[in-house]
Amino acid sequence: MFIGRERELASLKEFYEKDRIGMIVIYGRRRIGKSTLITEFVKDKKTIFYTATKVGKHRNLELFSRQVLDVLMPGVENISFNTTEAVFDFIDKNIGDEKLVLVIDELPYWAEKDDALLSILQKYIDTVWNNKKLKIILCGSSLSFMEQKVLSEKSPLFGRRDSQMKLEAFNYLDSAKFVSDYSNEDKAICYGITGGVAKYLSMIDPAKSMDENIIRLFFQTDGYLYDETRNLLTQEFADVSVVNNIVEQIASGGNTLNTIAGKIGEKEQTVLYSLDKLISVGLIEKRSALQMRRIKRKRSMF
């Protein structure tokens, strides 16, 4: 059962109803519910839905092409595309006046391996597809990539989007809908331990008590959240040892750059690089705190 995101669904519906080409950008940290939102939105619409993976640009093109063929020419096996332009041309020739949704999920995985992808997409939006009813949804979990490479004024796609959505965690009221039969106290506990993160809320079994859920998810070795931090870090970092130490220091209150570097025995530049990466994937935040004695001086805290 799909819960919440009424405002986002309404915005997507409005976006879809316009009879012209359009593009919307959806981004946010992992597990926040981006793909689930898009899946709910397109469930009754003709859609090419491609989720990019951490492979080379040619493999992503091959996998994307297969999704395109499955939707526009199902059953055909003997067509292949050697370039992104070729598969985009195929889309142009086969959608006619029909409205079609094109979703590229985990966009950074593909675009980071293919420097030309965003420029090619911009060219087709401006020229080839400009008279089509193609509704493009670009989605990604890397906040820095989506903001700097897709949304910023330096991006080839700048000015092409209809709107953008940065998906945040659910608030308490929406989180409580996942466990509507719980007491108010247990609803608050549920919100506290999940942080309103959609995936974690979906793992709560309302048929079990809150205590049973906590034990099952956090303290049993096969529990979904037992090693979740390490799992998230492994997806983003080749070597998680330094990053794991950084996260542990922040969790224990060591939340300034020099404190973290001193505690884990690493150079500040090394720590800063990892901190920036953690910020980019939405796992930590950077805030400026005013020093008590010198009001004009700010100190960054993580």
Backbone bond lengths (Angstrom), bond angles and torsions (degrees), N, CA, C in turn:
res aa  C-N    CA-C-N  psi(-1)  N-CA   C-N-CA  omega(-1)  CA-C   N-CA-C  phi
1 M - - - 1.465 - - 1.525 110.03 -
2 F 1.329 116.26 131.43 1.456 121.11 179.90 1.522 109.59 -84.07
3 I 1.334 115.97 132.27 1.463 121.59 -175.80 1.521 109.62 -124.90
4 G 1.338 116.07 135.37 1.458 121.66 172.85 1.518 113.86 75.27
5 R 1.339 114.98 -163.77 1.465 124.47 178.81 1.529 112.54 60.77
6 E 1.338 117.16 31.57 1.460 119.96 -179.27 1.527 111.87 -61.54
7 R 1.338 116.39 -42.20 1.461 120.09 -178.73 1.524 110.56 -64.37
8 E 1.326 116.72 -42.42 1.457 120.32 -179.32 1.530 111.68 -66.27
9 L 1.329 116.54 -40.76 1.465 119.76 178.16 1.524 111.39 -64.65
10 A 1.332 116.52 -38.51 1.466 120.30 177.95 1.526 110.82 -63.96
11 S 1.324 116.10 -39.82 1.464 120.52 178.55 1.528 111.08 -65.89
12 L 1.330 116.82 -40.85 1.460 120.79 177.88 1.529 111.40 -66.11
13 K 1.316 116.48 -37.66 1.468 120.44 177.98 1.525 110.45 -63.31
14 E 1.322 116.17 -44.49 1.470 120.52 178.14 1.531 110.65 -61.68
15 F 1.317 115.63 -41.60 1.467 121.71 177.55 1.529 110.78 -60.30
16 Y 1.319 116.93 -42.54 1.467 121.74 -176.50 1.526 111.93 -70.00
17 E 1.305 117.32 -33.78 1.463 120.97 -172.67 1.525 113.36 -72.54
18 K 1.311 118.00 -15.17 1.464 120.30 177.91 1.528 109.65 -74.84
19 D 1.325 116.35 127.15 1.465 121.36 -175.22 1.528 111.72 -85.87
20 R 1.297 115.23 61.07 1.465 121.47 177.30 1.524 108.17 -158.27
21 I 1.311 115.62 170.01 1.457 118.29 176.70 1.529 109.46 -64.57
22 G 1.325 115.17 144.97 1.458 119.63 179.24 1.517 110.38 -153.91
23 M 1.326 115.02 157.96 1.464 120.02 178.68 1.519 109.24 -139.54
24 I 1.318 115.86 136.44 1.454 121.47 176.48 1.530 108.25 -130.54
25 V 1.307 116.25 143.74 1.463 122.19 -178.41 1.522 108.99 -113.02
26 I 1.330 116.21 126.40 1.465 122.08 179.18 1.524 107.96 -121.63
27 Y 1.331 116.01 127.10 1.462 118.24 -179.91 1.522 110.31 -148.10
28 G 1.314 115.40 165.70 1.460 121.83 -177.62 1.517 109.06 160.46
29 R 1.313 116.75 166.90 1.464 121.30 -176.35 1.527 111.17 -62.86
30 R 1.315 115.51 165.10 1.462 120.55 179.62 1.525 111.02 -63.53
31 R 1.334 114.97 150.19 1.464 124.53 175.72 1.533 113.13 73.78
32 I 1.335 117.29 4.98 1.458 119.80 -172.72 1.525 112.34 -82.15
33 G 1.358 117.30 -15.28 1.460 120.30 175.08 1.515 115.24 109.91
34 K 1.326 117.79 20.32 1.467 120.69 -178.28 1.531 111.51 -64.65
35 S 1.321 115.88 -52.62 1.470 119.95 -177.54 1.522 111.22 -64.75
36 T 1.334 116.07 -36.57 1.464 119.95 178.39 1.519 110.86 -64.37
37 L 1.330 116.88 -41.64 1.467 121.26 177.06 1.522 110.71 -60.76
38 I 1.317 116.69 -47.45 1.464 120.13 -178.41 1.527 110.70 -64.66
39 T 1.331 116.52 -42.35 1.466 120.73 178.89 1.522 111.00 -60.23
40 E 1.318 116.98 -41.53 1.466 120.92 177.48 1.526 110.38 -63.12
41 F 1.307 116.64 -42.36 1.466 120.86 -178.19 1.526 112.46 -65.36
42 V 1.326 118.00 -41.23 1.472 120.65 -173.06 1.524 113.32 -92.40
43 K 1.321 118.37 4.63 1.468 120.48 -171.18 1.524 113.68 -59.28
44 D 1.332 117.73 -25.67 1.464 120.54 -179.87 1.526 111.35 -116.21
45 K 1.342 116.58 24.00 1.460 120.58 -176.57 1.530 110.12 -127.41
46 K 1.305 115.71 149.92 1.463 120.01 175.05 1.522 108.15 -69.50
47 T 1.327 115.75 122.02 1.463 119.46 -169.03 1.524 112.00 -143.42
48 I 1.318 115.44 134.70 1.462 121.90 164.23 1.521 105.88 -96.05
49 F 1.320 117.00 112.51 1.467 121.66 -175.23 1.527 108.12 -117.40
50 Y 1.318 115.15 106.44 1.467 119.36 179.74 1.521 110.51 -116.15
51 T 1.332 115.94 128.56 1.460 122.24 174.73 1.521 108.20 -105.73
52 A 1.325 116.14 111.48 1.462 121.00 -178.86 1.526 110.44 -67.47
53 T 1.321 115.65 156.35 1.459 121.19 -179.48 1.527 109.78 -129.98
54 K 1.325 115.39 169.27 1.466 120.94 -178.92 1.528 110.62 -80.70
55 V 1.315 115.16 65.32 1.463 121.72 175.38 1.524 107.14 -128.26
56 G 1.314 117.17 178.08 1.456 120.78 -179.50 1.518 112.60 -68.74
57 K 1.336 115.78 169.92 1.466 119.92 -176.19 1.527 111.65 -65.03
58 H 1.333 118.08 -34.16 1.463 120.13 -178.51 1.526 111.40 -69.23
59 R 1.329 117.06 -37.95 1.459 120.18 178.10 1.523 110.41 -69.39
60 N 1.336 117.76 -40.11 1.459 119.65 176.30 1.523 111.10 -62.53
61 L 1.331 116.33 -40.52 1.466 119.74 177.11 1.520 110.72 -61.55
62 E 1.324 116.63 -42.51 1.468 121.21 179.38 1.530 111.08 -61.81
63 L 1.328 116.58 -46.35 1.463 120.63 -178.73 1.527 111.37 -68.22
64 F 1.321 116.65 -40.00 1.463 120.87 176.80 1.526 110.49 -62.48
65 S 1.326 116.44 -43.59 1.466 121.04 179.93 1.521 111.45 -59.64
66 R 1.331 116.42 -37.94 1.454 120.52 179.11 1.525 110.52 -64.05
67 Q 1.318 117.26 -40.41 1.466 120.56 177.47 1.526 110.68 -64.60
68 V 1.320 116.53 -40.84 1.464 120.93 178.88 1.527 110.44 -61.48
69 L 1.322 116.66 -47.18 1.464 120.57 -179.83 1.522 111.73 -64.74
70 D 1.326 117.05 -40.01 1.463 120.49 -179.40 1.526 111.66 -59.98
71 V 1.334 116.74 -30.80 1.468 120.60 -178.69 1.526 111.69 -90.39
72 L 1.317 117.52 -45.19 1.464 120.89 -172.80 1.522 114.17 -91.44
73 M 1.338 117.17 -24.06 1.465 120.45 179.24 1.529 109.30 -147.40
74 P 1.336 116.77 64.66 1.470 120.34 -174.96 1.523 112.42 -59.94
75 G 1.327 114.56 141.30 1.455 120.43 178.54 1.512 114.33 92.15
76 V 1.324 117.11 -14.07 1.464 120.70 -179.69 1.521 109.47 -83.84
77 E 1.320 117.22 129.17 1.460 121.79 -175.82 1.526 113.33 -116.92
78 N 1.332 117.39 -17.20 1.471 119.77 -168.57 1.525 113.77 -99.60
79 I 1.327 117.55 21.31 1.462 121.02 176.82 1.520 108.76 -111.32
80 S 1.317 116.47 134.07 1.461 120.87 175.59 1.521 108.82 -135.70
81 F 1.312 115.83 159.18 1.461 121.49 -178.04 1.528 108.75 -127.06
82 N 1.324 115.82 129.90 1.459 120.24 -177.34 1.521 113.39 -90.70
83 T 1.325 116.66 -16.41 1.459 120.51 -178.40 1.523 110.28 -137.05
84 T 1.313 115.06 160.28 1.466 120.17 175.54 1.521 110.18 -63.32
85 E 1.333 116.45 -39.48 1.466 119.81 178.97 1.526 111.19 -59.33
86 A 1.316 117.35 -37.54 1.466 120.88 -178.06 1.522 111.48 -64.18
87 V 1.328 117.37 -43.93 1.458 119.30 -179.62 1.522 110.75 -73.18
88 F 1.331 117.88 -32.66 1.465 120.39 175.26 1.528 110.64 -66.46
89 D 1.332 117.28 -38.15 1.467 120.53 175.73 1.525 110.54 -63.71
90 F 1.319 116.62 -38.88 1.464 121.09 178.19 1.530 110.24 -61.58
91 I 1.317 116.75 -42.44 1.468 120.22 176.63 1.520 109.69 -59.54
92 D 1.324 116.85 -46.29 1.466 121.42 -178.55 1.526 111.82 -58.17
93 K 1.324 116.51 -42.35 1.465 120.67 -175.05 1.525 113.15 -77.02
94 N 1.320 117.27 -17.12 1.465 119.29 -172.12 1.525 115.47 -114.18
95 I 1.323 118.22 1.96 1.473 117.48 177.39 1.519 112.41 -99.98
96 G 1.334 117.79 -20.27 1.452 120.26 178.46 1.518 111.77 55.94
97 D 1.351 115.80 -132.53 1.467 120.94 178.92 1.522 112.00 -94.22
98 E 1.327 116.43 5.57 1.464 120.88 -177.18 1.526 110.98 -74.10
99 K 1.326 115.59 146.02 1.463 120.14 175.26 1.525 108.59 -82.87
100 L 1.328 115.78 131.61 1.458 121.79 -176.52 1.522 109.44 -138.40
101 V 1.340 116.06 137.55 1.461 121.41 175.17 1.525 108.33 -98.71
102 L 1.322 115.95 130.88 1.464 122.22 176.41 1.523 108.25 -116.48
103 V 1.333 116.15 112.72 1.463 121.78 -179.22 1.523 109.37 -109.06
104 I 1.323 116.29 127.10 1.468 120.91 168.23 1.519 106.65 -116.86
105 D 1.318 115.50 102.61 1.463 122.15 179.53 1.532 108.78 -89.58
106 E 1.320 116.06 153.96 1.471 122.00 -175.63 1.526 110.43 51.29
107 L 1.315 115.93 44.50 1.466 122.77 -178.97 1.531 113.85 -49.61
108 P 1.344 120.08 -42.53 1.474 119.52 -177.68 1.526 114.08 -56.16
109 Y 1.334 117.92 -33.59 1.461 120.00 -179.76 1.529 111.96 -58.82
110 W 1.320 116.18 -37.37 1.465 120.78 179.81 1.527 110.62 -83.97
111 A 1.333 116.24 -48.68 1.463 120.34 -173.97 1.526 112.83 -65.52
112 E 1.331 117.64 -29.67 1.466 119.97 178.18 1.526 111.88 -69.71
113 K 1.328 116.41 -22.92 1.467 121.11 178.44 1.530 112.34 -95.31
114 D 1.319 116.52 -13.27 1.464 121.51 -177.94 1.525 108.46 -132.97
115 D 1.324 115.89 95.35 1.462 121.08 -175.37 1.522 113.03 -61.83
116 A 1.322 117.30 -23.08 1.466 120.59 -175.79 1.526 113.14 -89.02
117 L 1.321 118.36 -10.69 1.464 121.03 -171.15 1.524 112.84 -55.82
118 L 1.321 117.70 -49.56 1.465 120.33 -176.24 1.528 111.35 -66.95
119 S 1.330 117.28 -36.43 1.467 120.54 177.96 1.526 110.97 -67.27
120 I 1.325 116.14 -39.81 1.468 119.79 177.52 1.524 110.17 -64.72
121 L 1.314 116.32 -42.89 1.462 120.67 178.31 1.522 110.35 -60.39
122 Q 1.321 116.67 -42.13 1.470 121.09 178.81 1.530 110.98 -61.63
123 K 1.337 116.08 -42.73 1.466 120.28 -179.77 1.523 111.35 -61.82
124 Y 1.316 116.93 -42.31 1.463 119.96 -178.19 1.527 111.84 -71.77
125 I 1.326 117.17 -34.91 1.465 119.85 175.96 1.526 110.19 -63.78
126 D 1.326 116.58 -41.12 1.465 121.28 -175.76 1.521 113.32 -76.34
127 T 1.326 117.62 -30.55 1.466 119.61 -171.45 1.526 113.33 -121.68
128 V 1.302 117.06 -69.52 1.466 121.09 -170.56 1.524 112.40 -65.62
129 W 1.333 116.73 -43.62 1.467 120.66 -175.38 1.529 113.18 -95.87
130 N 1.299 118.45 4.91 1.466 119.41 -168.82 1.520 113.99 -66.14
131 N 1.337 117.55 -15.77 1.466 119.97 177.19 1.527 112.11 -109.99
132 K 1.336 116.60 15.99 1.461 121.28 -179.41 1.528 110.78 -101.13
133 K 1.330 114.99 160.60 1.472 120.86 176.00 1.533 109.16 -97.33
134 L 1.310 114.43 52.65 1.457 121.51 -177.83 1.521 109.23 -94.49
135 K 1.322 116.05 125.72 1.466 121.51 -178.51 1.529 108.37 -109.78
136 I 1.320 116.05 107.66 1.468 122.25 -173.04 1.523 110.12 -97.32
137 I 1.333 116.06 129.17 1.464 122.00 175.60 1.522 108.04 -119.80
138 L 1.322 116.45 117.41 1.462 122.44 176.51 1.514 108.50 -105.82
139 C 1.325 116.35 129.70 1.463 120.52 -172.65 1.523 109.79 -134.45
140 G 1.337 116.34 143.07 1.453 119.46 178.51 1.509 112.93 -160.99
141 S 1.333 115.06 157.28 1.468 121.67 -178.45 1.522 113.01 -101.28
142 S 1.326 117.50 -15.38 1.462 120.55 178.13 1.521 108.87 -83.53
143 L 1.331 116.18 104.29 1.458 120.02 -175.84 1.518 111.75 -60.81
144 S 1.332 116.83 -42.71 1.462 119.47 -177.37 1.526 110.78 -64.57
145 F 1.324 117.79 -42.25 1.463 120.33 179.61 1.523 110.57 -64.16
146 M 1.312 117.40 -47.96 1.460 120.52 -176.36 1.526 111.40 -64.60
147 E 1.318 116.77 -37.52 1.465 119.72 -178.95 1.524 112.22 -77.98
148 Q 1.329 117.34 -38.85 1.464 120.52 -174.43 1.523 113.19 -89.61
149 K 1.338 117.15 -35.80 1.461 120.42 -174.61 1.526 113.62 -98.27
150 V 1.331 117.20 -23.27 1.465 120.41 -176.10 1.527 111.87 -109.52
151 L 1.325 117.25 -42.35 1.462 121.00 -172.72 1.526 114.25 -97.33
152 S 1.316 118.48 -23.99 1.466 120.17 -173.34 1.526 111.29 -72.28
153 E 1.330 115.09 163.68 1.466 120.37 -178.75 1.527 112.40 -67.57
154 K 1.328 117.10 -14.17 1.461 120.83 177.29 1.524 112.56 -85.46
155 S 1.321 117.02 -7.91 1.463 121.31 -178.12 1.524 111.12 -77.24
156 P 1.338 118.40 143.41 1.465 120.47 173.04 1.530 112.29 -58.66
157 L 1.334 115.92 -24.49 1.465 120.26 -177.07 1.522 113.10 -91.30
158 F 1.328 116.92 3.56 1.461 119.87 -178.92 1.531 110.13 -60.66
159 G 1.324 115.92 130.94 1.454 121.49 179.76 1.511 114.58 86.27
160 R 1.330 117.24 -3.59 1.475 119.93 -179.04 1.522 112.78 -94.39
161 R 1.291 118.07 -19.47 1.467 120.34 -175.66 1.524 111.20 -79.87
162 D 1.330 115.18 147.34 1.461 121.09 171.35 1.522 110.11 -77.33
163 S 1.336 115.58 -40.28 1.463 120.42 179.34 1.518 108.67 -165.38
164 Q 1.318 115.94 175.42 1.455 121.37 175.51 1.520 109.15 -138.51
165 M 1.319 115.83 151.67 1.461 122.29 177.67 1.518 108.87 -128.16
166 K 1.298 116.63 121.89 1.460 120.55 169.05 1.522 106.73 -99.88
167 L 1.317 116.02 104.86 1.460 120.33 -176.88 1.521 110.29 -74.22
168 E 1.317 115.25 129.39 1.459 121.72 178.42 1.526 109.06 -110.62
169 A 1.321 115.60 171.68 1.465 120.26 175.98 1.526 109.94 -63.62
170 F 1.329 116.30 155.62 1.457 120.91 175.89 1.527 110.26 -64.77
171 N 1.329 116.09 147.88 1.461 119.51 171.06 1.529 109.26 -78.41
172 Y 1.322 116.12 179.12 1.468 119.64 -176.19 1.526 111.76 -60.37
173 L 1.323 117.26 -43.39 1.467 120.03 -174.76 1.528 111.51 -63.37
174 D 1.323 116.90 -43.94 1.467 119.24 178.48 1.523 111.36 -70.92
175 S 1.327 116.80 -36.21 1.471 119.92 177.62 1.520 110.88 -61.74
176 A 1.327 116.35 -38.35 1.462 121.09 -178.22 1.526 112.09 -64.26
177 K 1.337 117.62 -23.48 1.464 120.76 179.62 1.531 111.95 -66.34
178 F 1.320 117.15 -23.33 1.465 120.85 178.28 1.528 111.35 -71.62
179 V 1.329 116.44 -23.54 1.473 121.68 -177.66 1.529 108.49 -133.20
180 S 1.316 116.04 54.49 1.467 121.36 -170.94 1.526 113.65 -61.88
181 D 1.330 118.60 -23.74 1.465 120.91 -178.64 1.527 112.82 -89.23
182 Y 1.312 117.88 -4.33 1.468 120.78 178.71 1.526 110.68 -73.74
183 S 1.318 115.52 158.99 1.464 120.36 172.72 1.525 108.87 -68.22
184 N 1.339 116.50 162.79 1.462 119.82 178.69 1.527 111.42 -59.57
185 E 1.334 115.99 -36.23 1.463 119.79 179.31 1.528 110.75 -64.05
186 D 1.337 116.48 -45.35 1.462 119.70 -179.41 1.529 111.76 -69.99
187 K 1.336 116.71 -31.67 1.469 119.20 174.78 1.525 110.43 -62.48
188 A 1.323 115.92 -41.23 1.467 120.35 178.81 1.528 110.79 -65.59
189 I 1.329 116.48 -40.64 1.467 120.44 177.87 1.528 110.03 -63.82
190 C 1.319 115.97 -43.36 1.466 120.95 179.17 1.527 110.57 -59.19
191 Y 1.318 116.11 -44.30 1.464 120.26 178.35 1.523 110.61 -63.63
192 G 1.325 116.05 -40.01 1.459 120.51 -178.93 1.516 113.32 -64.76
193 I 1.318 117.62 -41.43 1.471 119.85 -175.29 1.527 112.80 -82.60
194 T 1.327 117.25 -20.52 1.469 119.77 179.54 1.521 112.49 -101.21
195 G 1.324 117.23 -18.20 1.458 120.13 -177.58 1.512 113.39 66.79
196 G 1.330 116.96 15.43 1.458 119.86 -177.88 1.520 114.04 75.33
197 V 1.333 117.19 12.53 1.473 121.23 179.90 1.530 108.97 -76.31
198 A 1.320 116.18 125.06 1.464 121.47 -170.48 1.524 113.32 -55.68
199 K 1.327 117.41 -46.46 1.461 120.43 -177.20 1.518 111.05 -62.36
200 Y 1.330 117.08 -41.51 1.459 120.40 -178.01 1.527 110.61 -69.09
201 L 1.320 116.32 -38.05 1.468 119.88 176.70 1.525 110.90 -62.97
202 S 1.327 116.34 -37.99 1.465 119.66 -178.56 1.524 112.20 -68.41
203 M 1.331 117.39 -17.83 1.462 121.15 179.63 1.524 112.70 -84.26
204 I 1.330 117.18 -12.68 1.462 120.69 177.82 1.523 109.23 -71.70
205 D 1.317 116.78 128.96 1.466 122.27 178.37 1.527 108.46 -95.98
206 P 1.344 117.99 106.62 1.467 120.56 -177.30 1.524 113.33 -62.75
207 A 1.335 117.24 -18.54 1.466 120.30 179.26 1.524 111.63 -76.26
208 K 1.330 117.17 -14.03 1.461 121.76 178.50 1.523 109.45 -105.52
209 S 1.311 115.82 158.75 1.465 119.89 177.67 1.524 109.82 -70.33
210 M 1.340 115.56 165.01 1.454 119.45 178.67 1.520 110.86 -62.23
211 D 1.327 116.43 -41.97 1.469 120.48 178.66 1.525 111.24 -60.71
212 E 1.326 116.69 -42.55 1.470 120.32 179.52 1.526 110.93 -63.41
213 N 1.325 116.74 -39.84 1.461 120.42 178.37 1.520 111.78 -64.92
214 I 1.316 116.45 -41.95 1.465 120.21 179.87 1.525 110.39 -61.95
215 I 1.323 116.44 -47.07 1.470 120.38 179.38 1.524 110.59 -61.88
216 R 1.329 115.98 -45.60 1.470 120.79 -176.83 1.530 112.10 -64.91
217 L 1.329 117.40 -42.34 1.460 120.85 -173.55 1.524 113.92 -85.10
218 F 1.344 116.39 -35.89 1.461 119.91 -172.05 1.528 114.45 -102.04
219 F 1.327 117.24 -31.80 1.462 119.28 -167.99 1.524 114.80 -113.88
220 Q 1.310 118.26 -8.93 1.456 120.47 171.97 1.526 108.57 -91.69
221 T 1.317 116.74 138.05 1.465 120.26 -172.00 1.529 113.46 -61.60
222 D 1.329 117.32 -21.87 1.458 119.83 176.90 1.524 111.74 -98.69
223 G 1.331 117.44 9.07 1.458 121.23 179.38 1.522 111.57 -69.31
224 Y 1.322 116.68 145.38 1.467 120.97 -174.88 1.524 111.95 -59.81
225 L 1.320 117.13 -36.63 1.463 120.45 -175.73 1.527 113.33 -98.43
226 Y 1.320 117.06 3.47 1.467 120.97 -177.23 1.535 111.22 -58.88
227 D 1.311 116.72 -43.24 1.467 120.91 -177.81 1.525 110.60 -128.12
228 E 1.330 116.15 32.87 1.457 120.39 -173.23 1.526 112.80 -64.16
229 T 1.319 117.73 -40.69 1.468 119.47 -179.58 1.519 110.82 -59.18
230 R 1.324 116.43 -47.31 1.465 119.80 179.28 1.532 110.97 -63.39
231 N 1.329 117.07 -38.82 1.461 119.82 179.27 1.526 111.30 -62.13
232 L 1.333 116.30 -43.68 1.461 120.18 179.19 1.525 111.09 -63.77
233 L 1.320 116.14 -43.18 1.459 119.94 -178.75 1.521 111.36 -66.33
234 T 1.327 117.16 -37.59 1.464 121.11 -179.52 1.526 111.23 -62.33
235 Q 1.338 116.87 -32.14 1.459 120.52 179.51 1.521 112.44 -69.12
236 E 1.330 117.14 -24.65 1.459 120.81 -173.26 1.518 114.41 -109.62
237 F 1.339 117.88 -22.06 1.458 121.10 -173.40 1.524 111.00 -125.57
238 A 1.338 115.41 137.11 1.463 119.46 177.23 1.524 110.85 -68.54
239 D 1.342 117.04 -38.96 1.465 122.56 179.34 1.519 107.91 -121.63
240 V 1.323 116.75 110.84 1.463 120.08 -173.89 1.518 112.96 -91.41
241 S 1.320 118.40 -4.70 1.464 119.69 -173.38 1.524 111.77 -63.04
242 V 1.341 117.24 -49.23 1.464 120.37 179.67 1.521 110.47 -64.79
243 V 1.332 115.90 -44.44 1.461 120.29 -178.02 1.521 111.00 -63.95
244 N 1.320 116.61 -40.15 1.459 120.52 178.70 1.527 110.47 -62.85
245 N 1.329 116.95 -39.75 1.461 120.64 176.84 1.527 111.33 -63.83
246 I 1.322 116.08 -39.03 1.464 120.46 178.51 1.521 110.78 -63.12
247 V 1.332 116.18 -47.23 1.468 120.43 179.93 1.524 110.71 -61.06
248 E 1.317 116.97 -41.28 1.467 120.64 178.63 1.524 111.32 -62.45
249 Q 1.337 117.38 -39.93 1.462 120.62 179.12 1.526 111.44 -66.39
250 I 1.328 116.84 -41.95 1.464 120.32 178.07 1.521 110.23 -62.66
251 A 1.336 116.09 -43.06 1.467 120.59 -179.77 1.517 111.99 -63.09
252 S 1.341 116.81 -29.52 1.465 120.16 -177.99 1.521 112.64 -93.20
253 G 1.346 116.64 4.94 1.460 119.89 174.35 1.508 115.43 105.85
254 G 1.314 118.30 -6.57 1.463 121.03 177.07 1.508 109.91 -84.73
255 N 1.332 117.55 84.82 1.459 120.00 -166.42 1.529 115.04 -115.79
256 T 1.335 118.42 21.43 1.458 120.63 171.28 1.524 108.93 -115.50
257 L 1.321 115.62 157.58 1.465 120.60 -174.37 1.523 112.29 -57.92
258 N 1.328 117.01 -49.82 1.469 118.45 -176.63 1.520 112.42 -68.19
259 T 1.341 116.63 -33.55 1.464 119.81 177.34 1.523 110.93 -65.42
260 I 1.326 116.02 -47.25 1.468 120.37 -179.52 1.527 110.44 -61.67
261 A 1.338 116.31 -47.84 1.466 120.25 -178.66 1.524 111.27 -59.98
262 G 1.341 116.44 -41.71 1.456 120.04 179.57 1.514 112.90 -66.41
263 K 1.324 116.40 -40.12 1.466 120.92 -177.43 1.525 112.28 -68.10
264 I 1.337 116.89 -37.87 1.467 118.58 -175.16 1.531 112.34 -99.15
265 G 1.341 116.96 -3.10 1.456 120.10 175.61 1.511 114.81 71.61
266 E 1.339 116.66 35.21 1.458 120.85 178.58 1.531 109.91 -120.34
267 K 1.338 116.62 158.12 1.454 121.08 176.02 1.527 110.15 -66.04
268 E 1.345 115.55 146.97 1.460 119.69 -178.78 1.528 111.62 -59.68
269 Q 1.337 118.07 -36.14 1.459 120.59 -179.71 1.525 111.25 -64.29
270 T 1.330 116.26 -38.93 1.467 120.84 177.48 1.520 110.61 -64.70
271 V 1.325 115.61 -43.98 1.462 120.72 179.88 1.524 110.37 -65.78
272 L 1.333 117.24 -41.60 1.462 121.14 -178.46 1.523 111.45 -62.30
273 Y 1.332 116.80 -39.86 1.468 120.35 177.48 1.528 110.54 -59.38
274 S 1.331 116.16 -45.91 1.465 120.18 -179.23 1.522 111.24 -68.14
275 L 1.329 117.23 -36.85 1.465 120.76 177.40 1.528 110.61 -62.74
276 D 1.331 116.66 -43.19 1.465 120.26 178.67 1.525 111.03 -61.76
277 K 1.325 116.77 -38.87 1.463 120.84 178.89 1.525 110.64 -67.34
278 L 1.327 117.21 -41.06 1.467 121.14 177.88 1.522 110.92 -63.20
279 I 1.335 116.53 -37.80 1.464 120.35 176.24 1.523 110.14 -65.28
280 S 1.337 116.85 -41.23 1.463 121.58 -175.49 1.517 112.87 -63.89
281 V 1.332 117.00 -28.32 1.469 119.81 179.27 1.525 111.55 -98.77
282 G 1.332 116.86 6.29 1.458 120.74 172.45 1.507 115.75 79.55
283 L 1.336 118.14 18.19 1.464 119.88 -177.94 1.524 112.70 -89.84
284 I 1.327 117.44 -24.11 1.461 120.81 174.32 1.526 108.56 -136.68
285 E 1.322 116.41 168.19 1.455 122.26 176.23 1.521 109.59 -125.07
286 K 1.320 115.67 154.19 1.463 121.33 174.61 1.518 108.41 -110.38
287 R 1.320 116.08 126.82 1.458 120.91 179.44 1.521 109.66 -130.38
288 S 1.321 115.37 150.76 1.459 120.46 179.07 1.517 109.62 -103.55
289 A 1.321 115.51 126.15 1.463 121.28 178.67 1.524 109.13 -110.63
290 L 1.328 117.24 135.99 1.455 121.06 178.13 1.515 109.89 -74.63
291 Q 1.335 116.99 134.41 1.454 121.07 175.34 1.526 109.24 -69.17
292 M 1.304 115.98 142.25 1.455 120.52 -176.75 1.530 112.14 -64.10
293 R 1.334 117.99 -41.29 1.459 120.48 -173.28 1.525 112.83 -87.92
294 R 1.311 116.37 -29.32 1.462 119.59 -178.94 1.519 107.88 -124.85
295 I 1.306 115.92 92.86 1.459 122.35 -170.23 1.530 112.05 -59.44
296 K 1.318 117.64 -32.83 1.455 119.95 -175.41 1.529 112.61 -77.13
297 R 1.305 116.75 -14.47 1.461 120.36 -178.71 1.521 110.23 -91.56
298 K 1.313 116.51 134.05 1.455 120.69 -179.74 1.519 110.47 -110.60
299 R 1.320 115.87 150.47 1.456 122.01 177.86 1.518 108.23 -126.17
300 S 1.325 116.20 129.21 1.461 120.23 -179.96 1.519 110.13 -79.95
301 M 1.323 115.03 133.51 1.457 121.64 178.03 1.516 108.47 -125.77
302 F 1.337 115.85 146.61 1.462 120.90 -177.34 1.524 110.28 -118.07
